[in-house]
Amino acid sequence: MNTFLKVPTEYFSLIGEHKTEKGIIKIDYITILILAKIAEWENSDKPCAMQNDQIADFFHCSPSTVKRHLKKLCDLGVVQAQVTKLIFPNGFASRRILKTTCVEKYTKRQPA
């Protein structure tokens, strides 16, 4: 298993605070690493988009941590996520990010 992750240098320009209509979004190094992992997955020959559980396994962290960082990337417009909302019988609602894809300018797809 490849445990190295190549991070394009332009991703580091996202680190810091960004003012958006949703408020101030703080991007840190972990968020950048998650973005790089999603982009790497999209550049591979994998048939489907990456799920937050797979990202959590790679970084040995909880899916909720990944979800928090993905939300920042979604709010910035860097990542698009397909989210489902589960309603449990007791009325508790849980949102789960199913699939994530990078916005095209953040993927390094090479023309075929």
Helices and strands as residue ranges (DSSP letters): G 9-14, E 16-20, E 23-27, H 29-43, H 52-59, H 63-76, E 79-87, E 93-102, G 104-106
